[in-house]
Amino acid sequence: MAIARDDTPEARLRRRRGARLPDWRAARFAARYTRRFIAAHAAHIKKTENGMSYVFAPAPQVAVPVAGSSEQFAVRRIYCVGRNYEAHAREMGHDPDREPPFFFTKPADAVLYVAPGATGEFPYPSQSSNVHFEMELVAAIGKGGKDIPAASALDHVYGYALGLDMTRRDLQAEAKKMGRPWDTAKGFDHSAPLGPIHPAATVGHVGNGAIWLSVNGERKQSSDVSQLIWSVAETVAYLSTLFELQPGDLIFTGTPEGVGAVVRGDLMKGGVDGLGELAVRVV
């Protein structure tokens, strides 16, 4: 017959100390041992406000200001729509009439916030010699959902922002040729310059209006949001069949034709009617 074994921490301590250590002494030993362990490893243990411990401090929450408010919009995920303007799809060598929307992502900490009236600084990334701008309307999700009908999709959109999808075009071309994902081409540090979130309750839902970008004062991109192949509502609906959307998600809705390379010193300025301007210098 098997004999049950007391395998509590105190019992193990008693066995280690010769099986004769009284319970009260085992408890004292355990407390002393714990204090010594914490003291020895204090540099590697960080505590949160609720007392939970981590081996290092958690990353700060990425957030961008809400226009006209003291509130912040906490960013959860960044989804991007590829080739969502017909002319841009054609300039990239694709036929938009035959392709449903496809998506790629950027990490939340790729956000480079640029305040209204300020000029952000975009560090030219290493491992690339062909970095492109892509001006985009960004939709900010305020209510989550899955399999959302297009007819009610805009109810899930909290607001809109100006965004740049900065792209290592040379690395993207290599990835395409080898059938690899675009992470290093699209999701690198600071690759998502972003303005404040404008609540739809204030500016309305953006279904039309000029979208443009200039480099050093020369107009490079010029189109209208109404030219989106998949509207914001359709994009939200389709994306929600692939992922369960949550508050804090951002959707870069695609860029019009005219994308091109920038070099250090270039000043990019872009905008969408009703959302102001976004200014970013390459450094």
Buried (B, 14 or more C-beta within 10 A) or exposed (E): EEEEEEEEEBBEBBBEEEEEBEEEBBBEBBEEEEEEEEEEEEEEEEEEEEEEEEEEEEEEEBBBBBBEEEEBBEBBBBBBBBBBBBEBBBBBEBEBEEEEBEBBBBBBBBBBBBEBEEEBEBEBBEEBEBBBBBBBBBBBBBEBBEEBEBEEBBBBBBBBBBBBBBBBBBBBEEBEEEEEEBBBBBBBEBBBBBBBBBBBEEBEBBEEBEBBBBBEEEEBBBBBBEBBBBBBBBBBBBBBEEEEBBBBBBBBBBBBBBBEBBEEEBBBBBBBBBBBBBBBBBE
